[in-house]
Amino acid sequence: MPELGYIDPNAEQRKADFERIPDGWYPAQLIEADVVATKDGTGQRLPYKVEIIEGKYAGRKVNMINGMNIVNRSAEAQRIGQSELRQLSEACGYAWPLPANANSDIFLFKPLEVRLGAQKDKPQYNEVKAFRRYGSAQAGTAQQGQPQQQVQPQPQPQPTYQPQQQPQPHQQAQAAAAGGSSRPWR
């Protein structure tokens, strides 16, 4: 069995900070996210952990163990999960729908804002209720006791890929005759 190593007899006792964060919008980032199988093995869900990155509650984490139902036998659960995933994607600056080869790592350490509220079953704990783009409104107003109204993220224009036009063979020959290079990469 491995030894613990040095034990500091003067170490401070850690203060437990388990008070629920007041309801409201907070600047945050996802620090963990992974696609896992549902309990019955027939679907997929995305559990994640959020960390508050600014203000009085900076460093506090909210662990969403159940996460989002991405694929589920229940059409309603899947519809809700896909709606949450879309909101997260847009809050992180990604166009919807995501490409088929996207993975959960694309959401990590991207600044965004989360709306926290009480869990339904355990109101002493927080859960993430919504996502929006970072800086879309003043976050953390719950610190003054006034939660903000949820604002749906607006789709952002996405850059489109524009392939460069390659010179045609007759243009290359003209350029070479005029003293230019016939190679398109020069």
PyMOL commands that set and color helices and strands:
alter all, ss='L'
color gray80, all
select helices_A, chain A and resi 75-91+104-107+141-144+169-177
alter helices_A, ss='H'
color red, helices_A
select strands_A, chain A and resi 24-33+36-37+44-52+61-71+112-118+126-133
alter strands_A, ss='S'
color yellow, strands_A
deselect
rebuild
show_as cartoon
